[in-house]
Amino acid sequence: MRSCPTGVVDWKLRWRDGAEQWTSDRGRLLRLGDAAHAFFPTAGNGAVQAIEDALSFAECLRIAGKDDVPLATKVHNKLRFQRTSILQQTGVVNREELHFADTESSREEDEKKEFDVGFFRMGRWVWSHNPETYARDNYEACLASITEGAAFTNTNLPPGHAYQPWTLASEMKRAEAGIKSTLKQNGDWSA
């Protein structure tokens, strides 16, 4: 504690769109954690998703072996992108919900309800996900999607969720128009 600076650091949040491709074109380089997918603090998932990245990528490397590292990076990227993108978008939506939250009526409603999918409340799809097992169980199908064009659908999302690309600009435009996000109604967020 004695070595902590005494002044306050004004650390601005910098908004940027998530990138769908975390690998170099030849798959020899890979971004992980915030380098691949930066999170707002309101997502409550930045560190967790970096850990999930590490576990997923390690399993992809184990399966691929030394000769197929470039494919392992691409499989890992495809297995993880939609999940992290949805959770990034959740941070944007949570931020908006927090700015307009009526905490007094929320407290009264919470006493009446057992479960609500409001801000900071996430279902099992988030906290019970095992990225190592998911990579092991889905590696071959995902690889076939990349190398042969076979169909592949990620299942590490809210059950029934249909992934929809988004940008910070599209989220800001929606919010400025007074349109409430339907992200948390897309699939079963309580599961």
C-alpha positions in Angstrom: 0.0 0.0 0.0 2.9 2.4 0.7 4.0 2.2 -2.9 0.6 3.2 -4.3 0.6 6.7 -5.9 -1.0 9.3 -3.9 -2.6 11.2 -6.8 -5.8 10.2 -8.6 -5.4 8.8 -12.1 -8.0 10.0 -14.6 -8.4 6.9 -16.7 -10.8 7.4 -19.5 -12.8 4.6 -21.0 -12.0 4.3 -24.7 -14.8 2.8 -26.8 -13.9 0.7 -29.8 -15.7 -1.9 -31.8 -14.9 -5.5 -31.3 -13.0 -7.2 -34.1 -14.3 -10.5 -35.4 -10.8 -11.7 -36.5 -8.3 -12.1 -33.7 -5.7 -14.0 -35.7 -3.3 -12.9 -38.4 -4.3 -14.0 -41.9 -2.0 -17.0 -41.7 -3.0 -17.8 -38.1 0.5 -17.4 -36.7 -0.5 -14.6 -34.3 -3.5 -14.4 -32.0 -4.8 -11.7 -29.7 -6.3 -12.8 -26.4 -8.2 -11.0 -23.6 -8.7 -7.2 -23.9 -6.4 -7.2 -27.0 -9.1 -9.2 -28.8 -12.2 -8.0 -26.9 -12.1 -5.1 -24.5 -15.0 -4.8 -22.1 -16.8 -2.0 -20.3 -16.7 -2.4 -16.5 -20.5 -2.8 -16.7 -20.1 -6.1 -18.5 -18.6 -7.6 -15.4 -16.8 -10.1 -17.6 -13.5 -8.8 -18.8 -11.1 -10.8 -16.6 -13.4 -13.9 -16.8 -13.4 -13.9 -20.6 -9.6 -13.5 -20.7 -9.3 -16.6 -18.5 -11.8 -18.4 -20.7 -9.6 -17.4 -23.7 -6.6 -19.0 -22.1 -8.3 -22.2 -21.3 -9.9 -22.5 -24.8 -6.7 -21.7 -26.6 -4.7 -24.1 -24.6 -7.1 -26.9 -25.4 -7.2 -26.0 -29.1 -3.4 -26.1 -29.1 -3.4 -29.5 -27.4 -5.8 -30.9 -29.9 -4.1 -29.4 -33.0 -0.5 -30.3 -32.0 2.6 -28.5 -33.1 2.0 -29.0 -36.8 -1.4 -27.2 -36.9 -1.0 -24.2 -34.6 -2.3 -21.8 -37.2 -5.5 -23.8 -37.4 -5.8 -23.9 -33.6 -5.7 -20.1 -33.5 -8.5 -19.9 -36.1 -10.7 -22.5 -34.4 -10.2 -20.8 -31.0 -11.2 -17.5 -32.6 -14.4 -18.9 -34.1 -15.3 -20.8 -30.9 -15.0 -17.6 -28.8 -16.0 -14.6 -30.9 -19.8 -14.6 -30.7 -19.8 -15.4 -26.9 -17.4 -12.5 -26.1 -19.2 -10.2 -28.6 -22.6 -10.8 -26.8 -21.0 -10.2 -23.4 -19.3 -7.0 -24.7 -22.7 -5.8 -25.9 -24.1 -6.7 -22.5 -21.7 -4.1 -21.0 -23.1 -1.4 -23.3 -26.7 -2.4 -22.5 -26.0 -2.6 -18.7 -24.3 0.8 -18.8 -27.5 2.2 -20.4 -29.8 0.4 -17.9 -27.8 1.7 -15.0 -27.9 5.3 -16.1 -31.7 5.1 -16.2 -32.3 2.7 -13.3 -35.1 3.5 -10.8 -33.3 1.9 -7.9 -36.2 2.4 -5.4 -38.9 0.6 -7.6 -36.2 -2.0 -8.6 -35.8 -2.8 -4.9 -39.5 -3.2 -4.4 -39.8 -5.4 -7.6 -36.9 -7.6 -6.4 -38.8 -8.4 -3.3 -41.7 -9.6 -5.3 -39.8 -11.6 -8.0 -37.4 -14.5 -7.6 -35.5 -13.9 -10.8 -35.2 -11.1 -13.3 -32.8 -10.8 -16.2 -31.9 -7.2 -15.5 -28.5 -5.6 -15.4 -25.7 -7.7 -13.8 -28.0 -10.7 -13.6 -26.7 -13.5 -15.8 -27.8 -17.1 -16.3 -25.9 -20.3 -16.2 -24.9 -19.9 -19.8 -22.3 -17.3 -18.6 -21.1 -18.6 -15.2 -21.2 -22.4 -15.8 -19.5 -22.4 -19.2 -16.4 -24.6 -19.4 -14.3 -23.3 -22.2 -11.8 -26.2 -22.1 -14.6 -28.8 -22.5 -16.4 -26.6 -25.1 -13.2 -26.4 -27.2 -12.6 -30.2 -26.9 -16.2 -31.0 -27.8 -16.5 -28.6 -30.7 -13.0 -28.5 -32.1 -13.5 -30.9 -35.0 -16.8 -29.5 -36.2 -15.4 -25.9 -36.0 -12.3 -27.0 -37.9 -14.5 -28.5 -40.6 -16.3 -25.2 -40.8 -13.1 -23.3 -41.4 -11.4 -25.8 -43.7 -14.3 -27.3 -45.6 -17.1 -24.7 -45.2 -19.2 -27.1 -43.2 -22.0 -25.6 -41.1 -21.1 -24.8 -37.5 -23.2 -23.1 -34.8 -21.8 -22.0 -31.5 -23.8 -23.2 -28.5 -21.9 -21.2 -25.8 -24.5 -18.4 -26.0 -27.9 -18.0 -24.3 -30.0 -21.0 -25.5 -32.0 -20.0 -28.5 -29.9 -16.8 -29.1 -29.5 -15.7 -32.7 -26.2 -13.8 -32.9 -26.6 -10.4 -34.5 -23.5 -8.3 -35.4 -23.4 -4.9 -33.8 -21.2 -1.9 -33.4 -20.8 0.8 -30.8 -22.2 3.3 -33.4 -25.3 1.1 -33.9 -25.8 0.8 -30.1 -25.4 4.6 -29.6 -27.8 5.4 -32.4 -30.4 3.0 -30.9 -30.0 4.5 -27.5 -30.1 8.1 -28.8 -33.4 7.2 -30.6 -34.8 6.1 -27.2 -35.1 2.5 -28.4 -34.6 0.0 -25.6 -32.2 -2.9 -26.3 -33.8 -6.3 -27.0 -30.5 -8.1 -26.5 -31.5 -9.8 -23.3 -34.8 -11.0 -24.9 -32.9 -12.8 -27.7 -32.7 -16.3 -26.3 -33.1 -17.6 -22.7 -30.7 -15.4 -20.6 -31.8 -17.1 -17.4 -30.7 -20.6 -18.6 
